[in-house]
Amino acid sequence: MAELKLRIRDLREDNDLTQSRVADLLMCDQSLYSKYERGEREIPLRLFITLAEHYNVSLDYLAGLSSERAPFPKIPLRR
């Protein structure tokens, strides 16, 4: 969890975004997003995915499971 807190804060700061701007992207209050950054609340999966897509990083990177930032290539779904 500590790695996740650092990653979402670092990515936000690297992109010169405020907590309010990221909260708007996630459609939540700034105070709730601040709790995500501090590790006081767990980020729901759908918001976690939104952050990874917004920052163009892999979910593994965002979760601190990998140092590889690049997302995995999208695989078309078969019907």
N, C-alpha and C positions, 0 to 999 in steps of 0.2 A: 504494500500500500504506500509506503514511503516513496518508492520510485515513481509511482503514478502521480503523487502530489507534485513532485519535482517536475515531471515531464509536462503536465498540463500547464503549470505556471510558466516554465521555461518556454514552451511553445507559444503561449500567449504573449509573453514579453518579447520573444524573438520576432513576432509578427506585429509588434507595436500596437497591441490591442489592450483595451481596458477590460476589467472584469465585467463591467456593464455591457460592453459590446458583445462579449462571448455569451453572457447571459441572454441577451436579445436573440442571438443565433440559436441558443438552446431553448428559447421561449420559457425562461424561468427568471426569477428575481435575482438580482445581483447578490443579495445576501445568501441565497441558496447556493449559487455558483461559488461564492467565497468559501462556503463550507465544503464543497467538493475539493477545492484547491487545498484546503487545510486538512483534508482527510477526516472531517467530522461527519460527513455523510457519504454514502456509497453512490457512485454515479450509475444510474440505470443504463442498461445495455444500449438502448436506442440512442441515448445521449452520448454514450461512449463512442458508438459508431459514427454519429454526426461529427464529433470532434476529430476522429481519425480521418474522415473524409475531408473535413474543412482544412486540416493541416497537411493533408496528403501524406499521411504516415500509416504504417501498418498498426493493426490492433495490438500485435505483440510488442511493438515498440512503445506504444502509448501505455501499455500495462507494465512495461519494464521487463518483459520477458526476452527481449532481443535488443541488440544495439543497431540493428538494420532498420533504418528509417523508412525506406521505400515500401509502399504497399505491395502486396502480392498482385500479380496480373489478374484482371477479372476474367473469369471463365464463363463463357456463355452457357446458359441453362439449356439442357436438352429437353425436348418435348416427347 
